[in-house]
Amino acid sequence: MNLSFKLSRSNYRHLVVGVDTKVPLQNGQYTTAINFDNAASTPPFVSVMEEINHFAHMYSSIHRGTGYKSRVSSKLFEEARSTVLKFVNADPFRDTVIFVKNTTEGINKLSYRLWDGNKKSVILSTWMEHHSNDLPWRNKFQVDYVQTDSTGKLSLEDLETRLIKHKGNVKLVTVTGASNVTGYVNPIHKIAELTHRYQAKILVDGAQLVPHNSINMNPKNPLQRIDYLTFSAHKMYAPFGTGVLIGPQETFQKGVSEFVGGGTAETVTHNWVVWEPPPHNEEAGTPNLMGVIALVAAIKTLTSLGMKNIDHYENQLTTYANSKLKSIPGITLYSHTDPGEPRIGVIPFNIKGIAHEQVARILSNQAGIAVRTGCFCTQPYIQRLLSISPKQMDFYRKRRDVPRPGIVRLSFGLYNDFSEIDILTQLLERIVRHPASYI
């Protein structure tokens, strides 16, 4: 394998805030922090901070304010919807953008909007979903789970089997665009085509996919369109508390939002209410205008860099890291892809004989390396990847004082370097050779 690209440095590093921050080590010295926890949240773009500071002097209340600043603020807030629609190639005539706090809120909001009280309605989730794309559906619908294979990849055959099994009662297939555990990228357009053939709709949880790959909600084949998409700005270099839910306007025209108040009603008496049309009927209270400004700035930066270029570079990082990790005895990898197979820069692993939490502490204390460990809010998926039985899980439920099984996760951003991977793998090699020195 040609790994000559390992000598190159990220061309994007200067675009991100805090990449050269020094952090203390256990020995009292300082080192440049290495962040391999980007799947949880990313640092802000420099352009995002500049745009927020540039706009701050014009910040004002939106929608009903008559002052100049209010009019400017309102205009930018509404124009942001078009920027988001264009970024994911949504249909501007069919779809609307609802601003929410994050992906979790977006999925919860849609779960209430699709809830029709029909006890036969089924939501097809999958074994690889984040809790945020599982738990919101449970108290409203029958939920069934599409299987994963022995390597943790989604089974399209099982998806079709379950669509057939439920005999037209599947209301929605809800699936992650990319796994936050294994980095697998799901074939969302194939899933959409299959879903639509059985008269259901599809929601893509884009929290992990949108920051790393281009998304096309409206491809030429109408059967492959994405009905609903949600994602978070804090995973795409704009961590200021906003996200989006995108879907057909008609979904939000009837009924009442689960969260109402100021801004959602056009006319109110003590006897009746005329609700605003979507998306405003879904955005109760004062909106997070600064968060939206940050999101737009991030989208503009990502677009200018080119999502294909970002994907290519992050795939190089992932390929290089995988090759280094595979050469270290005692390390088990839980993600398996063939060359050219789509994935994002997420690598899950464990070191034999050392608890996942301990590995993370060593990496931080010895080299200033930030990773994440545990189950990443995907406990059923981790249980399957680690072959943890229901009986074992029942034990953990009863003994909450016992340390839980889990995995160490690396997740790369566009600003990470090959040299950072070298620092990581060199330390991992030392840990494996001399574990007693670190535990």
Beta strands, then each sheet from edge to edge (+ up, - down):
strand 1: 22-24
strand 2: 30-32
strand 3: 34-35
strand 4: 95-100
strand 5: 122-126
strand 6: 142-146
strand 7: 170-176
strand 8: 201-205
strand 9: 228-232
strand 10: 243-248
strand 11: 265-268
strand 12: 273-275
strand 13: 331-333
strand 14: 346-351
strand 15: 369-370
strand 16: 372-374
strand 17: 407-411
sheet 1: 1+ 2-
sheet 2: 3+ 15+
sheet 3: 4+ 10- 9+ 8+ 7+ 5+ 6+
sheet 4: 11+ 12-
sheet 5: 13+ 14- 17+ 16-
end
